[in-house]
């Protein structure tokens, strides 16, 4: 902290390089929140984020940026993978969120390179008393498509939906199903691709 | 973060720049919205700018010490509004980033402070702006402070104890 109460981690001295956040902070955050809420309520459905008004710096995707600007603040330590390291200053400035030293300390983990995703059990899985104290993963992937791909069943899904996910390593699905027996502990995952979003809450079962 | 990070981009902040910025910032932050609006309207060459952080209102804890000594305690919270503005040059590049923190809830107020803060960092504009904006505002604030101090002084009571011969 300095005299003006501005917070920024070391290395963000160059404010001229920062991109603006939401153009309309209140409405953009409300629309984003609604999209995430709908996505979590209907796992596997693809939602379009109203992210066109945020101009995140590369390589942060529009949907991932909107989620960060909406949900992250001083109380949510962030973990960024190596791919997203260049946007740490952007997120620190606009969210004010501290950076977590390890995935297990993160409330939100942003993954820019899905191929290099850490093992899922490296993240915080919550406790039986406080299952919500888990990490929420936001993973940038190659593309989303409905109607083909893995079959999803569970709350919020009438019978089953199919979700095609490009660019996610195969071990993700195995690691995720291994977490199933820990319920209500677990991980909520938001898959983002550009301005698209699909949610995989911990209650959703995946049939490969 | 150390205060060097607040300096003009690309240039390492030396003590003098920091001190100068602190000076104009103290004046801008205390100037009223009406005063800043007037000087902004009077500004001949208005710069292009973009909003880095839109005005947002929140609370800050004001801390103080009784009589300037002793341990600091929380005096209370006050409402503040802050904004950040980036000035853009003719080529479309961001040149200077200004910050505005003001008491109260006026969004435009914080924006204007941020704008002037950014413009005053520009060596090309600094001289003219300092003379036409900062100095008159500082003089007005000093005059008001003097008036108030005089009014308070008039009611000053000196207490003393006479030596009692016992």
HADDOCK unambig.tbl for C-alpha pairs under 7 A between the chains (distance, minus, plus):
assign (segid A and resid 1 and name CA) (segid B and resid 1 and name CA) 5.40 0.50 0.50
assign (segid A and resid 2 and name CA) (segid B and resid 1 and name CA) 6.22 0.50 0.50
assign (segid A and resid 2 and name CA) (segid B and resid 2 and name CA) 6.07 0.50 0.50
assign (segid A and resid 2 and name CA) (segid B and resid 3 and name CA) 5.79 0.50 0.50
assign (segid A and resid 7 and name CA) (segid B and resid 1 and name CA) 6.75 0.50 0.50
assign (segid A and resid 8 and name CA) (segid B and resid 1 and name CA) 6.21 0.50 0.50
assign (segid A and resid 9 and name CA) (segid B and resid 1 and name CA) 6.34 0.50 0.50
assign (segid A and resid 10 and name CA) (segid B and resid 1 and name CA) 6.31 0.50 0.50
assign (segid A and resid 13 and name CA) (segid B and resid 5 and name CA) 4.22 0.50 0.50
assign (segid A and resid 13 and name CA) (segid B and resid 6 and name CA) 6.64 0.50 0.50
assign (segid A and resid 14 and name CA) (segid B and resid 9 and name CA) 5.23 0.50 0.50
assign (segid A and resid 15 and name CA) (segid B and resid 9 and name CA) 6.70 0.50 0.50
assign (segid A and resid 15 and name CA) (segid B and resid 97 and name CA) 6.21 0.50 0.50
assign (segid A and resid 16 and name CA) (segid B and resid 9 and name CA) 6.33 0.50 0.50
assign (segid A and resid 16 and name CA) (segid B and resid 86 and name CA) 6.99 0.50 0.50
assign (segid A and resid 16 and name CA) (segid B and resid 94 and name CA) 5.51 0.50 0.50
assign (segid A and resid 16 and name CA) (segid B and resid 95 and name CA) 6.29 0.50 0.50
assign (segid A and resid 16 and name CA) (segid B and resid 96 and name CA) 6.24 0.50 0.50
assign (segid A and resid 16 and name CA) (segid B and resid 97 and name CA) 6.02 0.50 0.50
assign (segid A and resid 19 and name CA) (segid B and resid 52 and name CA) 6.61 0.50 0.50
assign (segid A and resid 20 and name CA) (segid B and resid 51 and name CA) 6.46 0.50 0.50
assign (segid A and resid 20 and name CA) (segid B and resid 52 and name CA) 4.18 0.50 0.50
assign (segid A and resid 20 and name CA) (segid B and resid 53 and name CA) 6.33 0.50 0.50
assign (segid A and resid 21 and name CA) (segid B and resid 52 and name CA) 6.52 0.50 0.50
assign (segid A and resid 21 and name CA) (segid B and resid 53 and name CA) 6.46 0.50 0.50
